[in-house]
Amino acid sequence: MTTESSDTDRAGRGGTDRAFVLGLDGVPWYLVDDWVRDGELPNFRRLVREGAAGPLESTMPPTTALAWPTIATGTWADKHGVYSFQGVRSDYTHEMNTSNDVERPELWDLVSPAVVANVPMTYPADEIEGKLVTGMMTPDQGEGFTHPPELRDEIAEEIPDYRIGLSWEEFRDDPEGFLDEMDSFLDARKRLLRKLMDTDDWRLFFFVFTAPDRLQHLVWDEDVLLDHYRELDAVLGEVLDYVEDSSANLYVVSDHGFGPIEGFVHTNTFFEREGFLSRKGGSSRGLLESVGITKDRVRSVLDATGVDEATLQERLPDRLVNSVASGIPGSHELFDVDFSETVAFTHGAGHLYVNDTERFDDGVVAPERIPEVKAAVRSSLESLPDPDTGEPFLNVADGDDLFDDDDHSPDLVVRSGGKYLVANGLTDVVFRESYMDAAHRKEGVFFAWGPSVESGVALEDATVADVAPTVLHGMGDPVPEAADGRVLSEVFARNSAAADRPVRERSYAESGESAAVDDGFDDVEARLQGLGYME
């Protein structure tokens, strides 16, 4: 590689200095590949024939909050700083992550003008040169939802039924209602895409559809999924026409794959059984539980009276909620743990933390004993048998190996082989049935198509960290020196400028000026976690 700071030699011979990234949250390679081979999905088939296509390996763990910043920055979590939707503070409360926590510049910080919409972890909106509509984890369509701010008024007027997200958890027992809501949700998202495509003032266009992820969590039925993927294929057709008219390269990527599950494995409950974790007790909590006063009971009463989450956020002080959370028994992964007698716990998407005295207020493990505790916990997890087969099934990775650039990363990461989803709630049993049909897998999709792209390339060994370097190089822009991913040079057409020019690198600042965060968003988790709305 050569190191330069200039932005010369962009389009060049047989190339373009523009890129469109179409994100499809949770789309697995094997589904698309099978349906393309069966003659379904004609536009995806066109990508395979006329461009480059292959599986895209996700992050470890393969989660939305971790993977999209990796796609946008070209770095793993130990550099961009976001491991999950929520971090753990030293006092064992949740801290919601926002765009301000992404410590490396994202594509739209490096390329301008840009149009960016519905990318998870982009709230509050950065003040980029162009337009930005924030995605998943945006609290409401108020301040911080768009840049420029007046864009939110345009969306409200032109797409009044636009919603930031759709919670599949609300439809556990209503699949038909869920599918109706999905249709409306997807339709509004398509109208936003068309609105934003009504301009030619961009070098980078980055738009994400989160609908596949929402659907697949609750409905894993091949006929239903194929119908949805046909809708996505039709959207892809519109994008292909637009990209062709714009003389841009197109990249279609997913943050992770998907597959069916049968149940949950509750690791914190297992730790309690093995003596690594203690649940809160005490006479007052025991008395409350004996007369039926639990967090679940409090929530059901609130639900029956019509008190919703927004009302709780607005009216309940943090101190009161924290008091309720600490005093009333329940199954919360943090509020119901006695950390003064706990050596390790899991949080988020299988992140395991040793309760050490340096990181946590009530830590009990001396720093020098962390390797010993990690080894003991890992051995115990890796020996946990599947209740059906009797065989070990958990995969445990060392955080020091996965995230070697960050001393504050999770100590271990726990994943199953796919049959079970790791869960953190304190339950009565280690294994229980799932209310979800499917969950995340590591293998997503990558497609490239356009004037710089070779036809018929079967891509191998691509990762989500490779997307940003490849997009930048294809545009003729330098790759960040800090990037962990590589330029997928094999996707570029022979004798094109992108194939012939060397990969240039440039040093970029770690992060820009932080945008203001709505106070209500800061308090969302603190106000709801104690009552069990977010676990």
PAKE-295816 format. One record per residue (C-alpha): residue number from 1; y, z, x. Coordinates in Angstrom, 2 decimals, always signed. Each point is the difference from the previous one (the first is absolute). Layout:
(kevex NUM,(Y,Z,X));
...
This chain:
(kevex 1,(+0.00,+0.00,+0.00));
(kevex 2,(+3.61,-0.47,+1.04));
(kevex 3,(+2.79,+2.42,-0.76));
(kevex 4,(+3.26,-1.39,-1.39));
(kevex 5,(+2.80,+1.19,-2.24));
(kevex 6,(+1.30,-3.34,-1.27));
(kevex 7,(-1.03,-1.51,-3.34));
(kevex 8,(-0.15,-3.60,+1.18));
(kevex 9,(-2.80,-2.51,-0.62));
(kevex 10,(-0.65,+0.97,-3.57));
(kevex 11,(-1.33,-2.89,-2.06));
(kevex 12,(-0.71,-2.59,+2.63));
(kevex 13,(-2.46,-2.84,-0.34));
(kevex 14,(-2.10,+0.03,-3.18));
(kevex 15,(+1.17,+3.49,-0.87));
(kevex 16,(+2.36,+2.15,-2.05));
(kevex 17,(+2.18,+3.04,+0.50));
(kevex 18,(-0.80,+1.34,-3.49));
(kevex 19,(-2.88,+2.11,-1.35));
(kevex 20,(-1.16,+1.15,-3.43));
(kevex 21,(-2.32,+3.02,-0.06));
(kevex 22,(-1.84,+0.45,-3.31));
(kevex 23,(-1.63,+3.43,-0.14));
(kevex 24,(-2.91,+0.73,-2.33));
(kevex 25,(-0.78,+3.71,-0.01));
(kevex 26,(-3.70,+0.82,+0.18));
(kevex 27,(-1.45,-3.54,-0.04));
(kevex 28,(-3.35,-0.11,+1.86));
(kevex 29,(-1.12,-3.00,+2.03));
(kevex 30,(-3.52,-0.19,-1.42));
(kevex 31,(+1.16,-0.41,-3.61));
(kevex 32,(+2.44,-2.80,+0.77));
(kevex 33,(-2.44,-1.68,+2.37));
(kevex 34,(-2.81,+0.06,-2.60));
(kevex 35,(+2.19,-1.34,-2.81));
(kevex 36,(+1.46,-2.75,+2.18));
(kevex 37,(-3.54,-1.07,+0.92));
(kevex 38,(-0.90,-0.01,-3.70));
(kevex 39,(+2.81,-2.43,-0.79));
(kevex 40,(+2.34,+2.60,-1.46));
(kevex 41,(+3.56,+0.73,+1.22));
(kevex 42,(+1.16,-3.53,+0.92));
(kevex 43,(+3.15,+1.12,+1.79));
(kevex 44,(-1.83,+2.48,+2.19));
(kevex 45,(-2.46,-2.81,+0.67));
(kevex 46,(+2.92,-2.14,+1.12));
(kevex 47,(+1.00,+2.70,+2.49));
(kevex 48,(-3.52,+0.04,+1.43));
(kevex 49,(-0.16,-3.78,+0.36));
(kevex 50,(+3.53,-0.69,+1.17));
(kevex 51,(+0.72,+3.14,+1.97));
(kevex 52,(-1.51,+3.03,+1.69));
(kevex 53,(-2.02,+2.61,-1.87));
(kevex 54,(-2.10,+3.05,+0.72));
(kevex 55,(-0.46,+3.74,-0.48));
(kevex 56,(+2.74,+2.38,+1.06));
(kevex 57,(-1.03,+3.41,+1.33));
(kevex 58,(+2.09,+2.83,-1.41));
(kevex 59,(+1.11,+3.29,+1.47));
(kevex 60,(-2.09,+3.14,+0.43));
(kevex 61,(+0.03,+1.29,-2.66));
(kevex 62,(+0.60,-3.14,-2.09));
(kevex 63,(+2.84,+1.22,-2.20));
(kevex 64,(+3.10,-1.59,-1.50));
(kevex 65,(+2.54,+2.39,+1.50));
(kevex 66,(-1.33,-0.47,+3.50));
(kevex 67,(-0.88,-3.69,-0.09));
(kevex 68,(+3.17,-1.61,-1.37));
(kevex 69,(+2.24,+1.51,+2.71));
(kevex 70,(-2.57,-1.22,+2.53));
(kevex 71,(+0.16,-3.52,-1.47));
(kevex 72,(+3.81,+0.08,+0.05));
(kevex 73,(+0.43,+1.46,+3.51));
(kevex 74,(-3.05,-1.18,+1.95));
(kevex 75,(-0.69,+3.58,+1.10));
(kevex 76,(-2.59,+2.59,-0.92));
(kevex 77,(+0.94,+3.27,-1.71));
(kevex 78,(+0.40,+1.95,+3.24));
(kevex 79,(+3.03,-2.19,+0.72));
(kevex 80,(+1.47,-0.75,-3.42));
(kevex 81,(-0.53,+3.62,-1.08));
(kevex 82,(-1.39,-0.29,-3.56));
(kevex 83,(-3.59,+1.19,-0.49));
(kevex 84,(-0.02,+0.41,-3.76));
(kevex 85,(+2.23,+0.27,-3.06));
(kevex 86,(+0.41,+3.70,+0.76));
(kevex 87,(+0.13,+1.97,+3.20));
(kevex 88,(-0.73,+3.71,+0.41));
(kevex 89,(+2.78,+2.34,+1.00));
(kevex 90,(-0.56,+3.04,+2.16));
(kevex 91,(+0.10,+2.21,-3.12));
(kevex 92,(-2.85,-2.03,-1.64));
(kevex 93,(+2.16,-1.79,-2.54));
(kevex 94,(+0.11,-3.76,-0.45));
(kevex 95,(+2.77,-2.18,+1.38));
(kevex 96,(+0.40,-3.39,-1.67));
(kevex 97,(+0.38,-2.87,+2.47));
(kevex 98,(+2.69,-2.63,-0.54));
(kevex 99,(+1.32,-3.06,+1.81));
(kevex 100,(+2.01,+2.41,+2.15));
(kevex 101,(-3.27,+1.23,+1.52));
(kevex 102,(-0.97,-3.47,+1.27));
(kevex 103,(+1.05,+0.34,+3.63));
(kevex 104,(-0.41,-3.61,+1.12));
(kevex 105,(+2.03,-3.01,-1.17));
(kevex 106,(-1.61,-2.02,-2.77));
(kevex 107,(+0.02,-3.78,-0.26));
(kevex 108,(+3.08,-0.03,-2.23));
(kevex 109,(+1.85,+2.09,+2.59));
(kevex 110,(-0.71,-2.68,+2.61));
(kevex 111,(+0.41,-3.22,-2.01));
(kevex 112,(+2.98,-0.92,-2.13));
(kevex 113,(+0.84,-0.91,-2.60));
(kevex 114,(-3.01,+1.47,-1.81));
(kevex 115,(-1.23,+0.43,-3.57));
(kevex 116,(-2.35,+2.98,-0.38));
(kevex 117,(-1.54,+1.39,-3.18));
(kevex 118,(-2.57,+2.51,-1.18));
(kevex 119,(-1.26,+0.94,+3.46));
(kevex 120,(-1.37,+3.57,-0.07));
(kevex 121,(+1.86,+2.59,+2.06));
(kevex 122,(+3.36,-1.83,-0.07));
(kevex 123,(+1.93,+2.55,-2.10));
(kevex 124,(+2.87,+0.63,+0.49));
(kevex 125,(+1.09,-3.60,+0.53));
(kevex 126,(+1.28,-0.85,+3.48));
(kevex 127,(+3.34,-1.77,+0.23));
(kevex 128,(-1.41,-3.25,+1.31));
(kevex 129,(+1.63,-3.41,+0.16));
(kevex 130,(-1.45,-1.37,-3.22));
(kevex 131,(-1.69,+1.61,-3.01));
(kevex 132,(-2.47,+2.88,-0.24));
(kevex 133,(-1.76,+1.41,-3.07));
(kevex 134,(-2.00,+3.11,+0.85));
(kevex 135,(-3.63,+0.48,-0.98));
(kevex 136,(-2.62,+2.70,-0.43));
(kevex 137,(+1.25,+3.61,+0.30));
(kevex 138,(+3.48,-0.86,-1.34));
(kevex 139,(+0.82,+2.82,-2.47));
(kevex 140,(+2.07,-2.08,-2.42));
(kevex 141,(+2.13,-3.11,-0.27));
(kevex 142,(+3.14,+1.86,+1.01));
(kevex 143,(+1.79,+0.47,+3.30));
(kevex 144,(-2.02,-1.29,+2.93));
(kevex 145,(-2.11,-2.35,-2.14));
(kevex 146,(+1.68,-3.17,+1.23));
(kevex 147,(+2.27,-1.45,+2.61));
(kevex 148,(+2.58,-1.07,-0.83));
(kevex 149,(+0.38,+2.70,-2.69));
(kevex 150,(+1.16,-2.47,-2.65));
(kevex 151,(-3.38,-1.74,+0.17));
(kevex 152,(-1.51,+2.85,-2.04));
(kevex 153,(+2.37,-0.79,-2.88));
(kevex 154,(-1.07,-3.65,+0.09));
(kevex 155,(-3.67,+1.04,-0.16));
(kevex 156,(+0.66,+2.41,-2.88));
(kevex 157,(+1.78,-2.73,-1.94));
(kevex 158,(-2.32,-2.93,+0.74));
(kevex 159,(-3.34,+1.87,+0.18));
(kevex 160,(+0.48,+3.06,-2.24));
(kevex 161,(-3.72,+0.83,-0.01));
(kevex 162,(-0.25,+0.03,+3.80));
(kevex 163,(-1.79,+3.06,+1.35));
(kevex 164,(-0.42,+1.13,+3.58));
(kevex 165,(-3.57,+1.17,-0.45));
(kevex 166,(-2.85,+0.44,-2.42));
(kevex 167,(-2.09,+3.15,+0.16));
(kevex 168,(-3.62,-0.86,-0.68));
(kevex 169,(-0.71,+3.74,-0.37));
(kevex 170,(+1.72,-0.05,-3.40));
(kevex 171,(-2.66,-2.37,-1.31));
(kevex 172,(-3.24,+1.67,+1.10));
(kevex 173,(-1.34,-0.06,-3.55));
(kevex 174,(+1.80,-3.09,-1.27));
(kevex 175,(-1.11,-3.11,+1.93));
(kevex 176,(+1.17,-2.43,-2.68));
(kevex 177,(+3.45,+1.56,-0.08));
(kevex 178,(+0.04,-0.09,+3.77));
(kevex 179,(-0.72,-3.75,+0.09));
(kevex 180,(+2.82,-0.63,-2.48));
(kevex 181,(+2.38,+2.01,+2.17));
(kevex 182,(-1.21,-1.90,+3.07));
(kevex 183,(+0.90,-3.32,-1.63));
(kevex 184,(+3.52,+1.21,-0.74));
(kevex 185,(+0.34,+1.55,+3.46));
(kevex 186,(-1.07,-3.20,+1.76));
(kevex 187,(+2.19,-2.19,-2.19));
(kevex 188,(+3.13,+1.98,+0.85));
(kevex 189,(-0.86,-0.15,+3.68));
(kevex 190,(-0.37,-3.79,-0.18));
(kevex 191,(+3.42,-0.27,-1.64));
(kevex 192,(+1.54,+1.97,+2.85));
(kevex 193,(-1.65,-2.33,+2.50));
(kevex 194,(+1.40,-3.06,-1.78));
(kevex 195,(+3.45,+1.57,-0.17));
(kevex 196,(+0.01,+0.67,+3.74));
(kevex 197,(-1.38,-3.46,+0.77));
(kevex 198,(+3.05,-1.48,-1.67));
(kevex 199,(+1.74,-0.14,+3.38));
(kevex 200,(-0.39,-1.76,+3.33));
(kevex 201,(+1.95,+2.58,+2.00));
(kevex 202,(-2.78,+1.58,+2.05));
(kevex 203,(-2.03,-0.30,+3.18));
(kevex 204,(-2.48,+2.68,-1.09));
(kevex 205,(-1.32,+0.47,-3.54));
(kevex 206,(-2.36,+2.98,-0.44));
(kevex 207,(-1.39,+0.78,-3.48));
(kevex 208,(-2.92,+2.28,-0.96));
(kevex 209,(-2.13,+0.14,-3.16));
(kevex 210,(-1.57,+3.47,-0.40));
(kevex 211,(-1.77,-0.87,-3.27));
(kevex 212,(-3.44,-0.78,+1.56));
(kevex 213,(-0.20,+3.49,+1.47));
(kevex 214,(+0.90,+1.66,-3.31));
(kevex 215,(-2.50,-2.07,-1.95));
(kevex 216,(-2.94,+0.42,+2.35));
(kevex 217,(+0.29,+3.78,+0.19));
(kevex 218,(-0.77,+0.29,-3.70));
(kevex 219,(-1.87,-3.20,-0.86));
(kevex 220,(-2.64,-1.45,+2.30));
(kevex 221,(-1.41,-2.69,-2.26));
(kevex 222,(-0.46,-3.47,+1.52));
(kevex 223,(+1.09,-1.91,-3.10));
(kevex 224,(+3.17,+2.07,-0.39));
(kevex 225,(+0.77,-0.23,+3.70));
(kevex 226,(-0.51,-3.75,+0.09));
(kevex 227,(+2.44,-0.44,-2.88));
(kevex 228,(+2.56,+2.03,+1.93));
(kevex 229,(-0.61,-1.95,+3.21));
(kevex 230,(+0.52,-3.22,-1.93));
(kevex 231,(+3.44,+1.36,-0.92));
(kevex 232,(+0.65,+0.73,+3.67));
(kevex 233,(-1.20,-3.48,+0.90));
(kevex 234,(+2.54,-1.48,-2.44));
(kevex 235,(+2.75,+2.08,+1.62));
(kevex 236,(-1.18,-1.28,+3.37));
(kevex 237,(+0.36,-3.55,-1.31));
(kevex 238,(+3.65,+0.64,-0.86));
(kevex 239,(+0.60,+1.53,+3.43));
(kevex 240,(-1.68,-2.95,+1.74));
(kevex 241,(+2.34,-2.44,-1.73));
(kevex 242,(+3.01,+2.15,+0.86));
(kevex 243,(-1.05,+0.45,+3.63));
(kevex 244,(-0.67,-3.72,+0.40));
(kevex 245,(+3.46,-0.83,-1.36));
(kevex 246,(+1.45,+2.61,+2.36));
(kevex 247,(-1.82,-1.36,+3.09));
(kevex 248,(-1.31,+3.46,+0.82));
(kevex 249,(-3.26,+1.50,+1.22));
(kevex 250,(-1.90,+2.04,-2.59));
(kevex 251,(-2.02,+3.11,+0.81));
(kevex 252,(-2.11,+1.65,-2.74));
(kevex 253,(-1.19,+3.47,+0.98));
(kevex 254,(-1.49,+3.13,-1.55));
(kevex 255,(+0.36,+3.51,+1.36));
(kevex 256,(-3.67,+0.89,-0.55));
(kevex 257,(-3.06,-1.04,-1.95));
(kevex 258,(-1.82,+1.57,-2.93));
(kevex 259,(-3.48,+0.90,-1.16));
(kevex 260,(-1.87,+2.08,-2.60));
(kevex 261,(-0.56,+3.74,+0.34));
(kevex 262,(-2.29,+2.44,-1.78));
(kevex 263,(+1.75,+3.31,+0.46));
(kevex 264,(+2.16,+2.38,+2.03));
(kevex 265,(-0.94,+2.15,+2.96));
(kevex 266,(+2.26,+3.06,+0.14));
(kevex 267,(+0.36,+0.80,+3.67));
(kevex 268,(+2.07,+3.17,-0.45));
(kevex 269,(-2.62,+1.38,-2.38));
(kevex 270,(-2.60,-0.81,+2.65));
(kevex 271,(+2.12,+1.82,+2.63));
(kevex 272,(+0.12,+3.04,-2.28));
(kevex 273,(-3.78,-0.05,-0.23));
(kevex 274,(-0.32,-0.32,+3.78));
(kevex 275,(+2.49,+2.77,+0.75));
(kevex 276,(+2.84,-2.15,+1.37));
(kevex 277,(+2.31,+0.56,-3.00));
(kevex 278,(+0.76,+2.88,-2.35));
(kevex 279,(+1.25,-0.28,-3.55));
(kevex 280,(+2.69,+2.36,-1.24));
(kevex 281,(-1.29,+3.03,-1.84));
(kevex 282,(+1.62,+3.30,-0.76));
(kevex 283,(-0.11,+2.21,-3.06));
(kevex 284,(+2.95,-1.62,-1.78));
(kevex 285,(-1.36,-3.55,+0.31));
(kevex 286,(-3.45,+1.23,-1.05));
(kevex 287,(+1.42,+1.70,-3.07));
(kevex 288,(+1.94,-3.10,-1.02));
(kevex 289,(-3.07,-2.17,+0.40));
(kevex 290,(-2.14,+2.43,-2.01));
(kevex 291,(+2.30,-0.39,-3.00));
(kevex 292,(+0.18,-3.78,+0.32));
(kevex 293,(+3.38,-0.39,+1.70));
(kevex 294,(-0.44,-2.75,+2.57));
(kevex 295,(+2.09,-2.94,+1.18));
(kevex 296,(-2.11,-2.34,-2.11));
(kevex 297,(+0.68,+2.14,-3.06));
(kevex 298,(+3.75,+0.11,+0.70));
(kevex 299,(+0.06,-3.79,+0.41));
(kevex 300,(-1.88,-0.58,-3.24));
(kevex 301,(+2.44,+2.20,-1.91));
(kevex 302,(+2.97,-1.84,+1.49));
(kevex 303,(-1.56,-3.36,-0.83));
(kevex 304,(-0.67,+1.08,-3.59));
(kevex 305,(+3.64,+0.99,-0.45));
(kevex 306,(+1.22,-3.36,+1.31));
(kevex 307,(+1.52,+1.31,+3.23));
(kevex 308,(-0.27,-2.88,+2.46));
(kevex 309,(+0.25,-0.15,+3.77));
(kevex 310,(+3.62,-1.20,-0.02));
(kevex 311,(+1.05,+3.04,-2.02));
(kevex 312,(-1.80,+2.31,+2.40));
(kevex 313,(+1.72,-1.66,+2.94));
(kevex 314,(+3.42,+0.43,-1.59));
(kevex 315,(-0.29,+3.53,-1.37));
(kevex 316,(-2.40,+2.08,+2.06));
(kevex 317,(+1.38,+1.47,+3.23));
(kevex 318,(-2.19,-0.41,+3.07));
(kevex 319,(-0.22,+3.75,+0.50));
(kevex 320,(-1.41,+0.52,-3.50));
(kevex 321,(-2.57,-2.78,+0.36));
(kevex 322,(-1.07,+1.29,+3.40));
(kevex 323,(-0.39,+3.47,-1.48));
(kevex 324,(-2.15,-1.37,-2.83));
(kevex 325,(-2.02,-2.02,+2.45));
(kevex 326,(-0.68,+2.98,+2.22));
(kevex 327,(-0.74,+2.44,-2.79));
(kevex 328,(-2.11,-1.97,-2.47));
(kevex 329,(-3.52,-0.99,+1.06));
(kevex 330,(-0.94,-3.64,+0.17));
(kevex 331,(-1.55,-2.67,+2.19));
(kevex 332,(+2.94,-1.23,+2.05));
(kevex 333,(-0.79,-0.98,+3.57));
(kevex 334,(+2.97,+1.94,+1.41));
(kevex 335,(+1.28,+2.55,-2.53));
(kevex 336,(-3.43,+1.50,-0.65));
(kevex 337,(-1.10,+0.38,+3.63));
(kevex 338,(+0.30,+3.27,+1.90));
(kevex 339,(+1.19,-1.42,+3.31));
(kevex 340,(-0.07,+3.37,+1.70));
(kevex 341,(-3.80,-0.33,-0.11));
(kevex 342,(-0.36,-3.79,+0.34));
(kevex 343,(-0.69,-1.89,+3.21));
(kevex 344,(+0.02,-3.61,-1.31));
(kevex 345,(+0.85,-1.98,-3.15));
(kevex 346,(+0.31,-3.59,-1.19));
(kevex 347,(+3.07,-1.52,-1.58));
(kevex 348,(+0.98,-3.47,-1.17));
(kevex 349,(-2.47,-2.82,+0.61));
(kevex 350,(-2.54,+2.02,+1.97));
(kevex 351,(+2.38,+1.31,+2.64));
(kevex 352,(-1.36,+3.18,+1.54));
(kevex 353,(+2.23,+2.60,+1.61));
(kevex 354,(-1.03,+2.94,+2.11));
(kevex 355,(+2.05,+2.99,-1.18));
(kevex 356,(+1.45,+0.75,+3.42));
(kevex 357,(+2.68,+2.53,+0.84));
(kevex 358,(+2.45,-2.55,+1.45));
(kevex 359,(+0.10,-2.44,-2.91));
(kevex 360,(-0.33,+2.34,-3.02));
(kevex 361,(+1.77,+3.19,-1.05));
(kevex 362,(-3.22,+1.87,-0.85));
(kevex 363,(-2.15,-1.72,+2.60));
(kevex 364,(-3.02,+1.89,+1.31));
(kevex 365,(-1.32,-2.32,+2.73));
(kevex 366,(+1.44,+0.31,+3.50));
(kevex 367,(+0.92,-3.38,+1.52));
(kevex 368,(-2.63,+0.28,+2.71));
(kevex 369,(-2.70,+0.35,-2.67));
(kevex 370,(+0.91,-3.19,-1.89));
(kevex 371,(-2.62,-2.20,+1.76));
(kevex 372,(-2.69,+2.58,-0.72));
(kevex 373,(+0.92,+0.24,-3.69));
(kevex 374,(+0.22,-3.79,-0.32));
(kevex 375,(-3.47,-0.38,+1.46));
(kevex 376,(-1.48,+2.61,-2.34));
(kevex 377,(+1.65,-1.43,-3.11));
(kevex 378,(-0.95,-3.55,+0.95));
(kevex 379,(-3.61,+0.94,+0.59));
(kevex 380,(-0.14,+1.74,-3.37));
(kevex 381,(+1.53,-2.99,-1.82));
(kevex 382,(-2.27,-2.50,+1.70));
(kevex 383,(-3.03,+2.06,-1.05));
(kevex 384,(+0.96,+0.14,-3.70));
(kevex 385,(-2.80,-1.85,-1.85));
(kevex 386,(+0.39,-2.42,-2.88));
(kevex 387,(-1.52,+1.89,-2.97));
(kevex 388,(-1.91,-3.13,-1.06));
(kevex 389,(-1.39,-1.18,+3.34));
(kevex 390,(+0.14,+3.11,+2.16));
(kevex 391,(+1.60,-2.08,+2.76));
(kevex 392,(+3.32,+0.75,+1.73));
(kevex 393,(+2.71,-2.30,-1.30));
(kevex 394,(+3.41,+1.16,+1.23));
(kevex 395,(+1.80,-1.77,+2.83));
(kevex 396,(+2.29,+2.26,+2.01));
(kevex 397,(+2.49,-1.39,+2.54));
(kevex 398,(+1.97,+1.98,+2.55));
(kevex 399,(+3.74,-0.13,-0.65));
(kevex 400,(+0.69,+0.10,+3.73));
(kevex 401,(-1.88,-3.28,+0.36));
(kevex 402,(+1.51,-1.68,-3.06));
(kevex 403,(+3.56,+1.21,+0.51));
(kevex 404,(+0.39,+0.58,+3.72));
(kevex 405,(+3.78,-0.54,+0.00));
(kevex 406,(+0.69,+2.94,-2.32));
(kevex 407,(-0.83,+3.61,+0.85));
(kevex 408,(+0.62,+1.02,-3.63));
(kevex 409,(-2.45,-2.41,-1.62));
(kevex 410,(-2.94,+1.23,-2.12));
(kevex 411,(-2.70,+1.63,+2.11));
(kevex 412,(-2.84,-1.90,-1.69));
(kevex 413,(-0.31,-2.73,-2.64));
(kevex 414,(-2.89,+0.22,-2.48));
(kevex 415,(-1.35,-3.02,-1.87));
(kevex 416,(-3.21,-0.71,-1.89));
(kevex 417,(-2.12,-3.09,+0.24));
(kevex 418,(+1.37,-1.17,-3.35));
(kevex 419,(-2.11,+1.79,-2.59));
(kevex 420,(+2.31,+3.02,-0.23));
(kevex 421,(+3.75,+0.46,+0.21));
(kevex 422,(+1.20,+2.93,+2.07));
(kevex 423,(+1.95,+2.44,-2.21));
(kevex 424,(+1.81,+3.20,+0.88));
(kevex 425,(+0.08,+2.12,-3.17));
(kevex 426,(-1.77,+3.34,-0.06));
(kevex 427,(-2.79,-0.42,-2.52));
(kevex 428,(-3.21,+1.84,-0.88));
(kevex 429,(-2.23,-2.67,+1.53));
(kevex 430,(+0.24,-2.19,+3.09));
(kevex 431,(-1.02,-3.18,-1.84));
(kevex 432,(+1.17,-1.10,-3.42));
(kevex 433,(+0.21,-3.17,-2.05));
(kevex 434,(+3.03,-2.23,+0.35));
(kevex 435,(+2.44,-0.96,-2.75));
(kevex 436,(+0.75,-3.09,+2.12));
(kevex 437,(-2.19,-3.07,+0.28));
(kevex 438,(+1.00,-1.02,+3.51));
(kevex 439,(+2.02,+0.93,+3.07));
(kevex 440,(+1.27,-1.36,+3.28));
(kevex 441,(-2.01,-1.81,+2.67));
(kevex 442,(+1.03,-1.16,+3.48));
(kevex 443,(-0.21,-3.77,-0.42));
(kevex 444,(+2.96,-1.73,-1.63));
(kevex 445,(+1.10,-3.65,+0.16));
(kevex 446,(+2.12,-2.19,+2.26));
(kevex 447,(+1.07,-3.57,-0.72));
(kevex 448,(+2.53,-2.16,+1.83));
(kevex 449,(+1.28,-3.40,-1.18));
(kevex 450,(+2.95,-2.21,+0.85));
(kevex 451,(+1.51,-2.43,+2.49));
(kevex 452,(-0.96,+2.11,+3.03));
(kevex 453,(-3.56,+0.81,-1.14));
(kevex 454,(-3.25,-1.72,+0.96));
(kevex 455,(-2.29,-1.17,-2.82));
(kevex 456,(-3.45,+1.48,-0.55));
(kevex 457,(+0.25,+2.96,+2.38));
(kevex 458,(-2.58,+2.75,-0.66));
(kevex 459,(+1.78,+3.06,+1.28));
(kevex 460,(-1.88,+2.91,+1.61));
(kevex 461,(+0.96,+3.42,+1.36));
(kevex 462,(+3.43,+0.16,-1.65));
(kevex 463,(+1.58,+3.36,-0.84));
(kevex 464,(+2.95,+1.08,-2.10));
(kevex 465,(+1.90,+0.72,+3.23));
(kevex 466,(-0.19,-3.73,+0.88));
(kevex 467,(+2.00,-1.17,-3.02));
(kevex 468,(+3.54,+0.78,+1.20));
(kevex 469,(-0.46,-1.42,+3.53));
(kevex 470,(-1.54,-3.18,-1.47));
(kevex 471,(+2.76,-0.45,-2.58));
(kevex 472,(+2.74,+0.52,+2.61));
(kevex 473,(-1.56,-2.33,+2.56));
(kevex 474,(-0.53,-2.69,-2.63));
(kevex 475,(+3.74,+0.17,-0.78));
(kevex 476,(+0.92,-0.26,+3.68));
(kevex 477,(+1.17,+3.62,+0.18));
(kevex 478,(-1.01,+2.53,+2.67));
(kevex 479,(-2.68,+2.60,-0.65));
(kevex 480,(+0.91,+3.69,+0.41));
(kevex 481,(-1.13,+1.37,+3.34));
(kevex 482,(-1.42,+3.03,-1.81));
(kevex 483,(-2.25,-2.11,-2.27));
(kevex 484,(-3.67,+1.00,+0.01));
(kevex 485,(-1.15,-3.22,-1.66));
(kevex 486,(-0.41,-3.42,+1.58));
(kevex 487,(+1.27,-3.43,-0.93));
(kevex 488,(-2.83,-1.81,-1.79));
(kevex 489,(+0.59,-3.09,+2.10));
(kevex 490,(-3.14,-1.68,-1.32));
(kevex 491,(+1.66,-0.60,-3.39));
(kevex 492,(+2.69,-2.29,+1.41));
(kevex 493,(-0.45,-3.76,+0.06));
(kevex 494,(-0.72,-1.69,+3.33));
(kevex 495,(+3.11,-1.46,+1.61));
(kevex 496,(+2.30,+1.87,-2.39));
(kevex 497,(+2.90,+1.95,+1.47));
(kevex 498,(-1.62,+3.27,-1.09));
(kevex 499,(-3.21,-0.88,+1.85));
(kevex 500,(+1.75,-1.25,+3.14));
(kevex 501,(+2.69,+2.60,+0.56));
(kevex 502,(-0.79,+3.28,+1.77));
(kevex 503,(+0.12,+3.25,-1.92));
(kevex 504,(+3.37,+1.59,+0.61));
(kevex 505,(+0.61,+3.73,-0.22));
(kevex 506,(+3.08,+2.01,-0.67));
(kevex 507,(+0.86,+3.68,+0.00));
(kevex 508,(+1.24,+1.20,-3.39));
(kevex 509,(+1.46,+3.37,-0.96));
(kevex 510,(-2.54,+2.39,-1.48));
(kevex 511,(+1.82,+0.45,-3.30));
(kevex 512,(+3.31,-0.76,-1.62));
(kevex 513,(+2.38,+2.15,-1.99));
(kevex 514,(-1.77,+1.82,-2.82));
(kevex 515,(+0.95,-0.73,-3.57));
(kevex 516,(+0.74,+2.85,-2.37));
(kevex 517,(-2.92,+1.30,-2.06));
(kevex 518,(+0.43,+1.04,-3.62));
(kevex 519,(-0.30,+3.80,-0.23));
(kevex 520,(-2.35,-0.38,-2.94));
(kevex 521,(-2.42,-1.98,+2.13));
(kevex 522,(+0.03,+2.61,+2.73));
(kevex 523,(-1.10,+2.59,-2.53));
(kevex 524,(-2.61,-2.04,-1.90));
(kevex 525,(-2.99,+1.36,+1.90));
(kevex 526,(+1.30,+3.54,+0.36));
(kevex 527,(+0.62,+0.25,-3.74));
(kevex 528,(-3.32,-1.45,-1.13));
(kevex 529,(-2.64,+0.90,+2.54));
(kevex 530,(-0.33,+3.62,-1.04));
(kevex 531,(-0.78,-0.97,-3.58));
(kevex 532,(-2.56,-2.55,+1.13));
(kevex 533,(+1.80,-3.22,-0.98));
(kevex 534,(-0.35,-1.30,+3.55));
(kevex 535,(-3.01,+1.04,+2.03));
